[in-house]
Amino acid sequence: MQQQISVITLATTDMERSRRFYAEGFGWKTVFENEFIHFYQMNGLVLGLFREDMMLEDSGRAAFSRSGGYALAHNVPLAEDVAPLMERLVAAGGRIIQPASAPPHGGMRGYVVDPDDHAWEIAWNPAWHIDQQGHVTFGL
């Protein structure tokens, strides 16, 4: 069995509001979109934004639990890139939940939530390499 993730799909209540966050905040472009779903080709996987009511119907669930026990991460090449990206995400409809700072384990990080409260860690790790395609290589 391959150790891989193909698609991460996030439920959204407002596709236009989410488009603004991901397009204006991160600067990402969709590879496919309609009124129910948007797909972004990432560095080896696809990120999907699916209208929540349609995702509930598609998955056969009555409701989603809102645990908040996860964070997606976007690593940047330099420590000084963390705070400006966070501010751009806020300007595009996000909200800072942890300002950019240097954690005890090293590097630089902060947390922003998108308009549907999905948490994103914006991080720089001095031991992790990011190649031209955006692939991050784990390093210690």
C-alpha positions in Angstrom: 0.0 0.0 0.0 1.4 3.4 -1.0 1.9 6.0 1.7 0.1 8.8 0.1 -3.0 11.1 0.2 -4.7 11.8 -3.1 -7.3 14.5 -2.1 -8.1 16.5 0.9 -11.6 17.9 0.7 -12.9 20.7 3.0 -16.6 21.5 3.4 -17.5 25.1 2.8 -20.7 27.0 3.4 -20.0 29.7 0.8 -18.0 28.9 -2.3 -17.4 32.6 -3.3 -16.1 33.5 0.2 -13.8 30.4 0.1 -12.6 31.3 -3.4 -11.5 34.7 -2.2 -9.5 33.3 0.7 -7.6 30.7 -1.4 -7.2 32.9 -4.5 -6.4 36.2 -3.0 -4.8 34.9 0.2 -2.6 32.1 -1.0 -2.7 33.1 -4.7 -3.9 29.7 -5.8 -5.8 28.9 -9.0 -8.4 26.2 -9.5 -7.9 23.4 -12.0 -11.6 22.8 -12.0 -14.6 24.5 -10.5 -18.4 24.6 -10.6 -21.0 26.0 -8.2 -20.5 22.9 -5.9 -16.8 22.1 -5.8 -13.4 23.7 -6.5 -10.2 21.7 -7.0 -6.7 23.0 -6.6 -3.8 21.0 -8.0 -1.2 21.0 -5.2 2.3 19.5 -5.0 1.4 15.9 -5.3 -2.2 16.0 -4.1 -5.5 17.8 -4.8 -7.2 20.1 -2.4 -11.0 20.2 -2.8 -13.5 22.7 -1.5 -17.0 21.1 -1.6 -20.2 22.9 -0.7 -21.1 21.6 2.7 -24.7 20.5 1.9 -23.5 18.6 -1.2 -20.6 17.0 0.7 -23.1 15.8 3.4 -25.3 14.3 0.7 -22.4 12.8 -1.1 -21.0 11.2 2.0 -24.3 10.0 3.4 -23.9 11.9 6.7 -26.5 13.9 8.5 -24.0 16.4 10.0 -20.3 17.1 10.5 -18.7 17.2 13.9 -16.5 20.2 14.4 -13.6 18.9 16.4 -10.9 21.3 15.2 -8.4 18.7 16.1 -6.3 19.1 13.0 -4.4 21.8 11.1 -3.3 21.9 7.5 0.1 23.4 6.9 1.6 25.6 4.3 5.4 25.9 4.6 7.2 29.0 3.3 10.9 29.3 2.3 11.9 32.0 4.8 11.0 32.9 8.4 10.2 36.4 7.3 7.5 35.1 4.9 5.3 33.8 7.7 3.7 37.0 9.0 3.1 38.7 5.6 1.3 35.6 4.3 -0.8 35.5 7.4 -1.8 39.1 6.9 -2.7 38.5 3.3 -4.9 35.6 4.4 -6.6 37.8 6.9 -7.2 40.5 4.2 -8.8 37.7 2.1 -11.3 36.7 4.8 -9.2 34.6 7.2 -8.7 35.1 11.0 -5.5 34.8 13.0 -5.8 32.4 15.9 -2.1 32.3 16.8 0.1 35.2 15.7 3.5 34.4 14.0 6.1 33.6 16.6 9.1 31.4 17.1 8.0 28.2 19.0 10.3 26.5 21.5 11.1 23.7 19.1 12.5 26.1 16.5 11.4 27.8 13.3 8.6 30.3 12.9 4.9 29.6 12.7 1.4 31.1 13.2 -2.2 29.9 12.6 -5.0 31.3 10.5 -8.4 29.9 10.0 -10.2 30.1 6.7 -13.8 31.5 6.5 -15.2 28.0 7.4 -12.8 27.7 10.4 -10.4 25.2 8.8 -7.0 25.8 10.5 -3.9 26.5 8.5 -0.4 26.6 10.1 1.8 29.0 8.2 5.3 27.8 8.9 9.0 28.0 8.2 11.2 25.1 9.4 15.0 25.6 8.9 15.6 21.9 8.5 12.9 21.3 5.8 13.7 21.8 2.1 11.0 23.1 -0.3 11.8 22.4 -3.9 10.7 24.4 -7.0 7.4 22.4 -7.2 6.6 23.1 -3.6 7.4 19.6 -2.3 8.5 19.7 1.3 11.1 17.2 2.4 11.1 16.3 6.1 14.4 16.9 7.7 15.8 17.2 11.2 
